[in-house]
Amino acid sequence: MSYPAMDTNREAPLPKQNVFRYRSNSSKRDSVASEVSGESPFGAQRSTLQLEEESMFELDPLLDSQLTHYKIPQVMVNDGLPFTKVSHKSRKQIWLRVDASDFRFLYLKSENTSLASINSNGNAGRGGKIKSFGVEDIKAIASDRSASNFREELCISKEAAERWLTIIYYDHSKQILKTLHLIANSPHDLRKLLSVIESLITLRSVLAKKFFIDLKDVNTEVLVEDSREKRKFLTFNDVIKYSKRLNISISINYLKQLFDSVANVKEDSNDVPGIDFEEFKTFVQMLVKREAVEDLHNTHTSSSQGFNFDSFKAFITQEQKEVFSERKLESIFRNFAFAEEFDTNLSSINWTPESLNNFLLSKYSSPFKGFHETQKYFDHPLHHYFISSLHNTYLMGRQVAGDSSIEGYVRTLQRGCRCVEIDVWDGEYLTNDGEKEEGPVVSHGRTLTTTISFINVIKTIKRYAFVTSPYPVILSLELHCSSLNQLKMVEILQNVLGDALVSKCLDTYPELPSPASLKYKVLVKVKKLNSILEIQFGDSGGSSTTSTSFSEDSNSNSSGLNRKFSLKRKKAATVIAELSNLGCYLQGTKFRNFSLPESKTFNHIFSFGEKAINKMLKDPEKLASLDKHNRKFMSRVYPSGLRFSSSNFIPLIYWNHGCQMVATNWQTYDLGQQINESMFDAYDRMGYVLKPNELLKPVMKKTLRRTSSHRKTKFSINIISAHQLPKLSTNEKSTLDSNCQNEHQPGHYECGSIASPSVQLEFYGTDKLEWDKDSNSQSRTATIQQNGFNPVWNEEFKGTFTASHSFVFIRFMINSLSPNKSDEYQTIGLFVLKFDSLKQGYRYLPIYDLSGEEFLYSSLFVKIKYEDIEGKMGFHGLHR
């Protein structure tokens, strides 16, 4: 999750060649045909030359006079372009086209039947259902050089580089990210597709800005210029269609009242009332009117002076609890005034409700606190920080049978992860020249997961390591390979990473360096070379891993299940000196106890499996020793291998005891991962969060107990309203919604189920939580029936919580009543954050889907107030 400034003026992220980035906040080698011919399942057979000569049509809607024309090749709308779809398992010809009325891309195999059969029942002949994704679902695009790692992973030659495109998009039906690797017939066809994507993203963004709503759909009759006469007005039936596609599910009667108040009978309209563009704008303005913001504006408006600069200053200090310089306040106030008033005398400028709303949506009113790097925040030694860490980075799904892909490294590094895991095995991979070569490969060994070459992983890490954060990336190497392949690993690390690789201790020896001193550097965490003591007792010297996926916890093999699989275990490979020496600051050391000399070396790191550390936390003496150890030295915790579905534990349990690297399965966005990401997102995704003082102070010598201070905080959270909430999943379509039509029937569409939302508040990490008597003890708002567009609650929740640490998190769950089951709710969005990172006052909060991707146009409007009654919550490095 990310914390973007919810700014109405922000630009849409546009795909460009040689650029790979996520918007929001994965074969055997084969020659690739340079031409793909055949009959489009969407229409008649077309040659490549005919495609290139195809005329362009313009998206020329009612909005013609207001928007720039965005051109899309006619062939992309009618027949589609042929592409080769590449995956680990196969290479298939597909046809890809655009549904301009729905801002969607559709594709299906070339052997499928005609478009007519698709239109009639939504199926695609022998190939099954047509597959599609919306423009807003596209999270990342890579082409040419930026896609080379994906191309090499799939063993496709460089000859296809200029025709290669990787699209990563969100699949709503499965609630996961999917990757589509395509090879165009020609570079021209690829440029054509990239241009279409850019045009649609830009147009969609412009429309959303114009109307402050999620203009997800525009009707074909209005948008697409063809042989028919263009429409210059909208009828009420058009508005109903349009509104349903936009999830504007306010009652039909209310929509009709608004429509009638602005509509007139148009010329050549057969006496049917309609609205032109200017009237449509008026209609939309009435529809999206935000009464809560207007009330707020009126509350702070002087009867004689209006909402002037003094009103603004009072609002900032009294309601928002923020401090800006006078000069900064004046700049902000002018910035959101009407353009013609910008250069006028400050005392004569007044804000409208729209000005106030735009300010609340802007970066100047971000709901999240930040921190100063000038406060030497990153100048402490590494063991003073919590470090954003990942388990099984290379997996995109389950631990036992998921796909291994460099996509896992790309996505997590761009989300701020600083410690990635690399499981290295002996294996075989195909080079770019198509030759088989033995060497180190990355996989979850002894399982059904796929493999990727070690060199491709390191190249990917080098490319994306510092896109989000400049602070050091840690490679956690888990070795299961031979000495020969370990030598190859050393060579690859040195050749690919070059000077970025920290291969020997800096002048901080014998202390761990700081993140600031390691900017743009890569550290290696690897097993310590076997000592004489370890060889004498026959220990592998491993940090914690085994060669099976069923239990990675070397201290938890007492259960019957683990004993069963231990017979098949193979000892972890003994590390060679050349590789072990690269772990100069992070030497993985086998844990025995906290009193042996090896637990006192400045650069050791213990790795604890989930079961082992949970057992340790139940023993008071071991718990105290763990707390003491983590004040001076490093430790890592990782999930049990028995979590076959890659679920997560709750990380704050281990943060509370000072464990620096609490590794989670990022491919699973459950509660544990939500808390994990929100912890680091609160600090701008830098990947390093300074521990609170109580975890840095020395423990009391006599009792080995750490000092603790309970904090009691009084809070008030007013859930005011929401805007443009997502629809229910299509399998929950309401039987009450008689206007829903099949989108594949001409002129009709599948509107999906309209949300009947409520908001649930959940706290995590508190020792005690008490709700006020006059507050809703269920911590849930009322349910607003059939309104996912602008539901209003205005419900206040007040209470107090007590915590012995700063790891208190709050989760806003947006649930919808199931349309067909009156007592069941479905989660349609959520937001999690660290409580002490939240600013007070009126704030728009972002909303995320169940995979952690932000809904770009959805928000939750709240008012936050809190104060410490006892003690004080400390958010490190506050600014302003």
TAZI-V68243 format. One record per run of one state. SS is the DSSP state (alpha for helix, beta for strand, coil for the rest). FROM is the first residue (numbers start at 1). TO is the last residue. If there is no record, write none. Layout:
((SS FROM TO) (SS FROM TO))
This chain:
((coil 1 21) (beta 22 22) (coil 23 47) (alpha 48 53) (coil 54 55) (beta 56 59) (coil 60 61) (alpha 62 65) (coil 66 70) (beta 71 73) (alpha 74 78) (coil 79 80) (beta 81 86) (coil 87 90) (beta 91 99) (coil 100 103) (beta 104 109) (coil 110 114) (alpha 115 121) (coil 122 122) (beta 123 123) (coil 124 124) (alpha 125 127) (coil 128 128) (beta 129 129) (coil 130 130) (beta 131 134) (alpha 135 137) (beta 138 143) (alpha 144 153) (coil 154 157) (alpha 158 163) (beta 164 171) (coil 172 175) (beta 176 184) (coil 185 186) (alpha 187 211) (coil 212 219) (alpha 220 223) (beta 224 224) (coil 225 233) (beta 234 234) (coil 235 235) (alpha 236 245) (coil 246 251) (alpha 252 262) (coil 263 263) (beta 264 265) (coil 266 272) (beta 273 275) (coil 276 276) (alpha 277 287) (coil 288 290) (alpha 291 299) (coil 300 301) (beta 302 302) (coil 303 305) (beta 306 306) (coil 307 308) (alpha 309 319) (coil 320 325) (alpha 326 335) (coil 336 338) (alpha 339 341) (coil 342 345) (alpha 346 348) (coil 349 352) (alpha 353 361) (coil 362 362) (alpha 363 365) (coil 366 367) (beta 368 368) (coil 369 372) (alpha 373 375) (coil 376 380) (beta 381 381) (alpha 382 384) (beta 385 390) (coil 391 394) (beta 395 395) (coil 396 403) (beta 404 404) (coil 405 406) (alpha 407 414) (coil 415 418) (beta 419 430) (coil 431 435) (beta 436 442) (coil 443 451) (beta 452 453) (alpha 454 464) (coil 465 472) (beta 473 480) (coil 481 482) (alpha 483 500) (beta 501 501) (coil 502 513) (beta 514 514) (coil 515 515) (alpha 516 518) (coil 519 521) (beta 522 527) (coil 528 531) (alpha 532 536) (coil 537 559) (alpha 560 566) (coil 567 576) (alpha 577 580) (coil 581 585) (beta 586 588) (coil 589 596) (alpha 597 600) (coil 601 603) (beta 604 609) (alpha 610 617) (coil 618 619) (alpha 620 629) (coil 630 633) (beta 634 638) (coil 639 651) (alpha 652 655) (coil 656 660) (beta 661 664) (coil 665 670) (alpha 671 681) (coil 682 687) (beta 688 690) (coil 691 692) (alpha 693 695) (coil 696 710) (beta 711 723) (coil 724 727) (beta 728 728) (coil 729 729) (alpha 730 732) (coil 733 752) (beta 753 753) (coil 754 756) (beta 757 764) (coil 765 767) (beta 768 771) (coil 772 779) (beta 780 780) (coil 781 791) (beta 792 803) (coil 804 808) (beta 809 817) (coil 818 824) (beta 825 834) (alpha 835 837) (beta 838 838) (coil 839 840) (beta 841 848) (coil 849 853) (beta 854 870) (coil 871 880))
